[in-house]
Amino acid sequence: MSQKALRVAINIERDEYLRVYRGTARTVFAYSVDGKSVQFPVNILQKYVDQDGVHGEFIIHFDTKNKFKSIEKVG
């Protein structure tokens, strides 16, 4: 089964990410670098949260049914 991947730039400030802990945010909407829209569960970013929030470029891997497989920070 092959995978698909999207490269996205994420800039979520600390205060905005705190909505996850308050239970008011569960999904991130973003655009890939090639202009495709993508929606994914915010919890996949958990390991990349620091004191400033979540910032950087990421590659999100999906299977052929568009189910999340993995994420990696690339910039």
Secondary structure, 3 states (H helix, E strand, C coil): CCEEEEEEEEEEEHHHHHHHHHCCCCEEEEEECCCCEEEEEHHHHHHHCECCEEEEEEEEEEECCCCEEEEEECC
